[in-house]
Amino acid sequence: MEPLANLVFGLSVALRPENLVYAIAGCVIGTIVGVLPGIGPIAAVSLLLPGTFGLDATRGVILLGGVYYGAMYGGSTTSILVRIPGEAASVVTCLDGYAMAQKGRAGPALMIAAVGSFVAGTIAVAALMVLAPALARFALRFGPPEYAALLMLGILVIGYMSSGSMLKSLLMAALGLTLGTIGIDMSGHLRFTYGIAELADGIGVVPVAIGLFGLSEILATSGQSASPPVVAPRLRDLPPSKEEWRASAGPIMRGTVVGFLVGAIPGPAHIISSFASYALERRLSRHPDRFGHGAIEGVAGPESANNAAAEAAFAPMLALGIPSNAIMAIMMAAMMIHGVTPGPLLIREHPAVFWGFIASMYVGNLVLLILNLPLVAVFATLLRIPYRILAPLIVGFCILGVYAVNGSAFEIGVMLVMGLLGLLLRKLDYEPAPVVIGLVLAPIFEMSLRQSLILSGGSYAIFLQRPIAASLVGLAALVIVLALVSLARRFRRPRPAS
């Protein structure tokens, strides 16, 4: 009965009029972000972060959470209608969703995507209610050595699970950790400030995140002006046939399970889960040749997995204080700015924030289902905005968002530098997300490491003398070994003859 009582308490917080307004606003903004190609949920959450400073922690995290999973919903619209994924996890939806649209079945594809997302999101939130408190109770047994080892393992797993090279991901995480050491350290000494007074407080998450994801995206896609042709389906064309409902039921449930299991793992889980679900449905299908040519299962499974993974990603962040991706790192930074530290003590010290946010996901899933069906024609119209108009507006919002944090022109300069750095990283095929994760984790990791060494009198053996810490260090070593084995296999492959 405890989960039910917690849900009732959470709903009593989430359904307060002031909190409900922010949940709905986040869902609407997130859906628009998902529909508009090129912006992405990371940039949107970064831009809105300064806007939450005047709110309390509960409303702020509800708003940003709505933007995040709202973008997961909205990304399917462009994938199906114009074969342009609104965000990375919707890439696989293009394969069969757009093929269905070409056959005049865009309406059923959109409705199955919305219903699958609703079902998967609701089930994932229910599982999150059970999993997160259990994780937090286990994590209460952690001391500084265990926490430092856990953070090290998390960074390694993020690198190992990244879509690109593990070495490149770890280099980016190391860059983020280095940026996190700038400013006054725990002993009161200045580090890496080089006489610049503005760096005494360190580099903020907001200018780094907005520069790496918002500004660099505009720089990378500058020059686009033509709007793609869009044909929005009418409301009466949305309902799928009985055969399509029947064919979608299994993929929705399987996609939910795949998405939740993968979503709790650090890394680009929502992307991995959507591709894993698509591969699973194709393998289980009696007619795999239909995939890529308008199979409804190719829409139902990946969209369900995508949204289940988006909800599951909150489990390690809320219960352990470890962000599984860049968006979770920004969410974690937002909570810390409001004086709320995610981790094992969150449920005990801030129950209204934790359970109110969990319950708001239920409300958000229902709001998104209502939004994505009747208003699909309205959201599709946004695709007709010329990029030459949209891009300057986004740049303006980037500058205003950064300046609103501290009223500092210096931080606008940091954002510009990070925007250029983000563009360079894209050109060199480096993933910028670990930079933000490293920046957020740096002070927590440094504090845990220093406290561990103080407890042991400067001996690193403390990480091997405590069972939980030793187990986590062993898992970290295993990740490194797996990465080295994968690298060795890659070098052993015979090169094709020229």
C-alpha positions as CSV (number, residue, x, y, z in Angstrom):
1,M,0.0,0.0,0.0
2,E,3.0,2.3,0.4
3,P,3.4,3.0,-3.4
4,L,-0.3,3.9,-3.5
5,A,-0.1,6.2,-0.5
6,N,3.0,7.9,-2.1
7,L,1.1,8.3,-5.4
8,V,-1.8,10.0,-3.6
9,F,0.5,12.3,-1.8
10,G,2.3,13.1,-5.1
11,L,-1.0,13.8,-6.9
12,S,-2.0,16.1,-4.1
13,V,1.1,18.1,-4.9
14,A,1.0,17.8,-8.7
15,L,-2.7,18.7,-9.0
16,R,-2.3,22.0,-7.2
17,P,-3.4,24.7,-9.7
18,E,0.0,26.4,-9.7
19,N,1.9,23.1,-10.3
20,L,-0.6,21.9,-12.9
21,V,-0.1,25.0,-15.0
22,Y,3.6,24.5,-15.1
23,A,3.2,20.8,-16.0
24,I,0.9,21.7,-18.9
25,A,3.2,24.5,-20.0
26,G,6.2,22.2,-20.0
27,C,4.3,19.6,-22.1
28,V,3.3,22.2,-24.7
29,I,6.7,23.7,-25.0
30,G,8.3,20.2,-25.2
31,T,5.9,19.1,-27.9
32,I,6.7,22.3,-29.9
33,V,10.5,21.6,-29.4
34,G,10.0,18.0,-30.6
35,V,8.1,19.1,-33.7
36,L,10.6,21.8,-34.7
37,P,13.7,20.1,-36.2
38,G,17.1,21.2,-35.0
39,I,16.3,22.6,-31.5
40,G,16.3,19.4,-29.4
41,P,15.3,18.8,-25.8
42,I,18.8,19.5,-24.4
43,A,18.9,23.0,-25.9
44,A,15.3,23.7,-24.8
45,V,15.8,22.5,-21.2
46,S,19.0,24.6,-21.1
47,L,17.3,27.7,-22.4
48,L,14.4,27.4,-19.9
49,L,16.7,26.7,-16.9
50,P,17.2,30.4,-16.1
51,G,13.4,30.9,-16.2
52,T,12.9,28.5,-13.3
53,F,15.1,30.5,-10.9
54,G,12.1,32.5,-9.7
55,L,10.1,29.3,-9.0
56,D,10.3,26.9,-6.1
57,A,12.1,23.6,-6.7
58,T,8.9,21.6,-7.3
59,R,7.5,23.8,-10.0
60,G,10.9,24.2,-11.6
61,V,11.6,20.5,-12.0
62,I,8.0,19.9,-13.1
63,L,8.3,22.4,-15.9
64,L,11.7,21.1,-17.1
65,G,10.5,17.5,-16.9
66,G,7.5,18.3,-19.0
67,V,9.7,19.9,-21.6
68,Y,11.9,16.8,-21.7
69,Y,9.3,14.0,-22.1
70,G,7.1,16.4,-24.2
71,A,10.0,16.5,-26.7
72,M,10.1,12.7,-26.8
73,Y,6.4,12.8,-27.8
74,G,6.7,15.6,-30.3
75,G,9.7,14.2,-32.2
76,S,7.5,11.6,-33.9
77,T,5.4,14.2,-35.7
78,T,8.1,15.4,-38.1
79,S,9.5,11.9,-38.5
80,I,6.1,10.6,-39.8
81,L,5.0,13.7,-41.8
82,V,8.2,14.9,-43.4
83,R,10.8,12.3,-42.6
84,I,12.8,14.7,-40.5
85,P,13.3,13.5,-36.9
86,G,12.5,16.2,-34.3
87,E,15.1,14.7,-32.0
88,A,17.6,11.9,-32.2
89,A,15.5,9.1,-30.7
90,S,12.9,9.6,-33.5
91,V,15.3,8.7,-36.3
92,V,14.1,5.1,-36.5
93,T,10.4,6.2,-36.6
94,C,11.2,7.8,-40.0
95,L,11.6,4.4,-41.6
96,D,8.1,3.1,-41.3
97,G,6.2,6.2,-40.2
98,Y,7.0,8.2,-43.3
99,A,6.3,5.2,-45.5
100,M,2.8,5.0,-43.9
101,A,2.3,8.7,-44.5
102,Q,3.1,8.1,-48.2
103,K,0.4,5.5,-48.3
104,G,-2.1,7.8,-46.8
105,R,-1.9,6.3,-43.3
106,A,-0.2,9.2,-41.5
107,G,-3.1,9.6,-39.1
108,P,-3.0,6.0,-37.8
109,A,0.8,6.2,-37.5
110,L,0.5,9.4,-35.4
111,M,-2.2,8.0,-33.2
112,I,-0.3,4.7,-32.6
113,A,2.8,6.7,-31.7
114,A,0.9,8.9,-29.3
115,V,-1.0,6.0,-27.6
116,G,2.2,3.9,-27.5
117,S,4.0,6.7,-25.9
118,F,1.2,7.3,-23.3
119,V,1.0,3.6,-22.4
120,A,4.8,3.2,-22.1
121,G,5.2,6.4,-20.2
122,T,2.5,5.5,-17.7
123,I,3.9,2.1,-17.0
124,A,7.4,3.4,-16.8
125,V,6.4,6.0,-14.2
126,A,4.7,3.3,-12.1
127,A,7.9,1.2,-12.2
128,L,9.9,4.3,-11.3
129,M,7.8,4.8,-8.2
130,V,8.8,1.3,-7.0
131,L,12.5,1.3,-8.3
132,A,13.7,4.8,-7.2
133,P,12.9,4.4,-3.4
134,A,14.5,1.0,-3.4
135,L,17.6,2.4,-5.0
136,A,17.7,5.3,-2.6
137,R,17.4,2.9,0.4
138,F,20.3,0.9,-0.9
139,A,22.3,4.0,-1.5
140,L,21.9,5.2,2.1
141,R,24.5,2.6,3.0
142,F,27.0,4.5,0.9
143,G,29.8,6.6,2.4
144,P,32.3,8.9,0.5
145,P,34.4,6.0,-0.9
146,E,31.3,4.2,-2.2
147,Y,29.9,7.4,-3.7
148,A,33.3,8.3,-5.4
149,A,33.5,4.8,-6.8
150,L,29.9,4.9,-8.1
151,L,30.5,8.3,-9.8
152,M,33.7,6.9,-11.5
153,L,31.7,3.8,-12.6
154,G,28.9,6.0,-14.0
155,I,31.3,8.1,-16.0
156,L,33.0,5.0,-17.5
157,V,29.6,3.4,-18.3
158,I,28.5,6.6,-20.0
159,G,31.6,6.4,-22.2
160,Y,31.2,2.7,-22.9
161,M,27.5,3.1,-23.9
162,S,28.0,6.2,-26.0
163,S,27.2,5.9,-29.7
164,G,30.8,6.8,-30.7
165,S,34.2,6.1,-29.5
166,M,34.6,5.4,-25.7
167,L,38.0,7.2,-25.7
168,K,36.4,10.3,-27.2
169,S,33.5,10.2,-24.7
170,L,35.9,9.9,-21.8
171,L,38.1,12.7,-23.2
172,M,34.9,14.9,-23.2
173,A,34.0,13.8,-19.7
174,A,37.5,14.7,-18.6
175,L,37.2,18.1,-20.2
176,G,33.9,18.6,-18.2
177,L,35.6,17.5,-15.0
178,T,38.4,19.9,-15.7
179,L,36.0,22.8,-16.3
180,G,34.3,21.9,-13.0
181,T,37.6,22.5,-11.0
182,I,37.8,26.1,-12.1
183,G,37.2,28.6,-9.2
184,I,37.6,28.4,-5.5
185,D,38.3,24.9,-4.2
186,M,37.2,23.3,-1.0
187,S,40.2,24.7,0.9
188,G,39.5,28.3,-0.3
189,H,42.2,28.6,-2.9
190,L,41.7,29.9,-6.4
191,R,42.3,27.4,-9.3
192,F,42.7,28.1,-13.0
193,T,41.2,31.6,-12.8
194,Y,44.3,33.3,-14.3
195,G,43.3,36.6,-12.7
196,I,39.8,36.7,-14.1
197,A,37.5,37.7,-11.2
198,E,34.4,36.2,-12.9
199,L,35.9,32.7,-12.8
200,A,36.2,32.7,-9.0
201,D,32.7,31.2,-8.8
202,G,33.5,28.7,-11.5
203,I,31.9,28.1,-14.9
204,G,28.1,27.8,-14.8
205,V,26.2,24.9,-16.3
206,V,23.8,27.2,-18.1
207,P,26.2,29.0,-20.5
208,V,28.1,25.8,-21.2
209,A,24.9,23.8,-22.0
210,I,23.3,26.5,-24.1
211,G,26.5,27.1,-26.0
212,L,27.3,23.4,-26.7
213,F,23.8,22.4,-27.7
214,G,21.7,25.5,-28.6
215,L,24.2,27.9,-30.2
216,S,26.3,25.2,-31.9
217,E,23.1,23.7,-33.4
218,I,22.3,27.0,-35.0
219,L,25.8,27.4,-36.3
220,A,25.9,23.9,-37.7
221,T,22.5,24.2,-39.5
222,S,22.8,27.9,-40.6
223,G,21.9,28.4,-44.2
224,Q,18.7,26.4,-44.2
225,S,15.7,28.5,-45.4
226,A,13.3,26.2,-47.3
227,S,10.4,24.7,-45.3
228,P,9.5,21.1,-46.1
229,P,6.1,20.4,-47.7
230,V,3.7,19.3,-44.9
231,V,0.3,17.7,-45.3
232,A,-1.4,17.4,-41.9
233,P,-4.0,14.6,-41.5
234,R,-7.5,15.5,-40.5
235,L,-8.9,14.4,-37.1
236,R,-11.3,11.8,-38.6
237,D,-8.3,10.2,-40.3
238,L,-6.5,9.4,-37.1
239,P,-8.1,6.2,-35.8
240,P,-6.2,3.0,-36.9
241,S,-8.0,-0.1,-38.2
242,K,-8.7,-3.1,-36.0
243,E,-5.8,-5.0,-37.6
244,E,-3.4,-2.1,-36.9
245,W,-4.5,-1.9,-33.3
246,R,-4.0,-5.7,-33.0
247,A,-0.6,-5.6,-34.6
248,S,0.5,-2.7,-32.3
249,A,-0.4,-4.1,-28.9
250,G,2.5,-6.5,-28.6
251,P,5.2,-4.0,-29.9
252,I,3.9,-1.4,-27.4
253,M,4.3,-3.7,-24.4
254,R,7.7,-5.1,-25.6
255,G,8.9,-1.6,-26.4
256,T,7.9,-0.5,-22.9
257,V,9.9,-3.3,-21.2
258,V,13.0,-2.7,-23.5
259,G,12.8,1.0,-23.0
260,F,12.6,0.9,-19.2
261,L,15.4,-1.6,-18.9
262,V,17.8,0.3,-21.2
263,G,16.7,3.7,-19.9
264,A,18.1,3.1,-16.4
265,I,21.6,2.6,-17.9
266,P,23.8,5.7,-18.3
267,G,24.3,6.8,-21.9
268,P,22.0,7.8,-24.8
269,A,19.4,5.3,-23.6
270,H,16.4,6.7,-25.5
271,I,18.3,6.4,-28.8
272,I,19.6,2.9,-28.1
273,S,16.2,1.6,-26.8
274,S,14.3,2.8,-29.9
275,F,16.8,1.0,-32.3
276,A,16.8,-2.1,-30.0
277,S,13.0,-2.2,-30.1
278,Y,12.9,-1.9,-33.8
279,A,15.4,-4.7,-34.2
280,L,13.4,-6.9,-31.8
281,E,10.1,-6.3,-33.7
282,R,11.7,-7.0,-37.0
283,R,13.2,-10.3,-35.7
284,L,9.9,-11.4,-34.1
285,S,7.8,-10.5,-37.2
286,R,6.6,-13.2,-39.5
287,H,7.0,-10.7,-42.4
288,P,10.3,-8.8,-41.7
289,D,10.3,-7.6,-45.3
290,R,7.5,-5.2,-44.5
291,F,9.7,-3.2,-42.2
292,G,10.9,0.0,-43.9
293,H,7.8,0.0,-46.1
294,G,5.1,1.0,-43.7
295,A,4.9,-1.6,-40.9
296,I,2.9,-0.3,-38.0
297,E,5.0,-2.3,-35.6
298,G,8.0,-0.2,-36.7
299,V,6.3,2.8,-35.3
300,A,4.6,1.4,-32.2
301,G,7.7,-0.4,-30.7
302,P,10.3,2.3,-31.0
303,E,8.1,5.2,-29.9
304,S,7.0,3.2,-26.8
305,A,10.6,2.3,-26.0
306,N,11.7,5.9,-26.6
307,N,9.3,7.3,-24.0
308,A,9.8,4.5,-21.5
309,A,13.5,5.1,-21.6
310,A,12.9,8.9,-21.1
311,E,11.0,8.2,-17.9
312,A,13.4,5.5,-16.6
313,A,16.4,7.9,-17.0
314,F,15.2,9.7,-13.9
315,A,15.8,6.7,-11.6
316,P,19.6,7.0,-11.3
317,M,19.4,10.8,-11.2
318,L,16.8,11.1,-8.5
319,A,17.8,8.1,-6.3
320,L,21.6,8.0,-6.7
321,G,22.5,11.6,-7.9
322,I,24.0,10.3,-11.1
323,P,22.8,11.9,-14.3
324,S,22.5,9.2,-17.1
325,N,22.7,11.8,-19.9
326,A,23.1,15.5,-20.5
327,I,19.5,16.4,-20.0
328,M,19.5,14.6,-16.6
329,A,22.7,16.6,-15.8
330,I,20.9,19.9,-16.5
331,M,17.9,18.7,-14.5
332,M,20.2,17.8,-11.6
333,A,21.9,21.2,-11.8
334,A,18.5,22.9,-11.7
335,M,17.5,21.1,-8.5
336,M,20.9,21.9,-6.9
337,I,20.4,25.6,-7.8
338,H,17.1,25.5,-5.8
339,G,18.9,23.9,-2.8
340,V,17.7,20.4,-3.5
341,T,20.4,17.7,-4.0
342,P,19.3,14.6,-5.9
343,G,20.4,11.3,-4.3
344,P,19.6,8.9,-1.5
345,L,18.3,11.6,0.9
346,L,16.0,13.3,-1.6
347,I,12.9,11.3,-0.7
348,R,13.4,11.8,3.0
349,E,14.4,15.5,3.0
350,H,12.2,16.8,0.1
351,P,9.3,14.3,-0.3
352,A,7.0,17.0,-1.9
353,V,9.6,17.6,-4.7
354,F,10.2,13.9,-5.3
355,W,6.6,12.5,-5.2
356,G,5.1,15.7,-6.8
357,F,7.5,15.4,-9.7
358,I,6.7,11.6,-10.1
359,A,3.0,12.3,-10.0
360,S,3.3,15.1,-12.5
361,M,4.6,12.6,-15.0
362,Y,1.2,10.8,-14.9
363,V,-0.5,14.1,-15.5
364,G,2.0,15.0,-18.2
365,N,1.4,11.8,-20.1
366,L,-2.3,12.4,-20.1
367,V,-1.9,16.0,-21.3
368,L,0.5,14.9,-24.1
369,L,-2.0,12.3,-25.3
370,I,-4.7,15.0,-25.5
371,L,-2.3,17.4,-27.2
372,N,-0.8,15.1,-29.8
373,L,-4.1,13.9,-31.3
374,P,-6.5,16.8,-31.8
375,L,-3.8,19.5,-32.2
376,V,-1.5,17.5,-34.6
377,A,-2.5,19.8,-37.5
378,V,-1.6,22.9,-35.4
379,F,1.8,21.5,-34.5
380,A,2.4,20.4,-38.0
381,T,1.9,24.0,-39.2
382,L,5.0,25.0,-37.1
383,L,7.1,23.1,-39.6
384,R,6.3,25.7,-42.2
385,I,8.2,28.5,-40.3
386,P,11.3,29.4,-42.5
387,Y,14.6,28.6,-40.8
388,R,15.9,32.0,-41.6
389,I,13.3,33.4,-39.2
390,L,13.6,30.7,-36.6
391,A,17.4,30.7,-36.2
392,P,17.8,34.3,-35.2
393,L,15.0,33.9,-32.6
394,I,16.8,30.9,-31.1
395,V,20.1,32.8,-30.9
396,G,18.3,35.7,-29.2
397,F,16.7,33.3,-26.6
398,C,20.2,31.8,-26.0
399,I,21.7,35.2,-25.2
400,L,18.7,36.3,-23.0
401,G,18.7,32.9,-21.2
402,V,22.4,33.2,-20.3
403,Y,22.2,36.9,-19.3
404,A,19.2,36.3,-17.1
405,V,21.1,33.9,-14.8
406,N,23.5,36.4,-13.2
407,G,23.3,39.5,-15.4
408,S,26.8,38.8,-16.6
409,A,28.1,39.7,-20.0
410,F,31.1,37.5,-19.3
411,E,28.8,34.4,-19.3
412,I,27.6,35.4,-22.7
413,G,31.2,35.2,-23.8
414,V,31.5,31.8,-22.2
415,M,28.4,30.7,-24.2
416,L,29.9,32.0,-27.5
417,V,33.2,30.1,-26.8
418,M,31.2,27.0,-26.0
419,G,29.1,27.4,-29.1
420,L,32.2,27.5,-31.3
421,L,33.7,24.6,-29.3
422,G,30.5,22.6,-29.8
423,L,30.6,23.3,-33.6
424,L,34.3,22.1,-33.7
425,L,33.4,18.9,-31.7
426,R,30.6,18.1,-34.2
427,K,33.0,18.5,-37.1
428,L,35.5,16.2,-35.4
429,D,32.8,13.7,-34.4
430,Y,33.1,14.2,-30.6
431,E,29.9,14.0,-28.5
432,P,29.5,17.1,-26.4
433,A,27.1,15.6,-23.8
434,P,29.8,14.1,-21.5
435,V,31.2,17.7,-21.1
436,V,28.0,18.8,-19.3
437,I,27.8,15.6,-17.3
438,G,31.4,16.0,-16.2
439,L,30.9,19.6,-15.3
440,V,27.9,18.8,-13.1
441,L,29.6,15.8,-11.4
442,A,33.0,17.5,-10.8
443,P,32.3,19.1,-7.4
444,I,30.4,16.0,-6.1
445,F,33.2,13.7,-7.2
446,E,35.9,15.9,-5.8
447,M,34.2,16.2,-2.5
448,S,33.7,12.4,-2.2
449,L,37.2,11.7,-3.2
450,R,38.7,14.2,-0.7
451,Q,36.5,12.9,2.1
452,S,37.6,9.4,1.3
453,L,41.3,10.2,1.4
454,I,40.8,12.1,4.7
455,L,39.1,9.0,6.2
456,S,42.0,6.8,5.1
457,G,44.8,9.2,5.9
458,G,45.7,9.6,2.2
459,S,45.6,5.9,1.3
460,Y,43.7,4.9,-1.9
461,A,43.4,1.4,-0.4
462,I,40.2,2.5,1.2
463,F,38.4,1.9,-2.1
464,L,39.4,-1.8,-1.9
465,Q,38.9,-2.3,1.8
466,R,35.1,-1.6,1.8
467,P,33.0,-4.3,0.1
468,I,30.6,-2.0,-1.8
469,A,33.3,0.4,-3.0
470,A,35.5,-2.6,-4.0
471,S,32.6,-4.1,-6.0
472,L,32.0,-0.8,-7.8
473,V,35.8,-0.5,-8.6
474,G,35.7,-4.0,-9.9
475,L,32.8,-3.2,-12.2
476,A,34.7,-0.1,-13.4
477,A,37.7,-2.3,-14.2
478,L,35.4,-4.7,-16.1
479,V,34.1,-1.8,-18.2
480,I,37.6,-0.8,-19.1
481,V,38.5,-4.4,-20.0
482,L,35.4,-4.8,-22.2
483,A,36.4,-1.5,-23.9
484,L,39.9,-2.7,-24.5
485,V,38.7,-6.1,-25.9
486,S,36.3,-4.2,-28.3
487,L,39.2,-2.0,-29.4
488,A,41.5,-5.0,-29.9
489,R,38.9,-6.7,-32.1
490,R,38.5,-3.6,-34.2
491,F,42.2,-3.4,-34.9
492,R,42.3,-7.2,-35.7
493,R,39.7,-7.0,-38.4
494,P,41.2,-7.4,-41.9
495,R,41.1,-4.2,-43.9
496,P,39.4,-4.4,-47.3
497,A,41.6,-4.5,-50.3
498,S,41.9,-1.2,-52.1
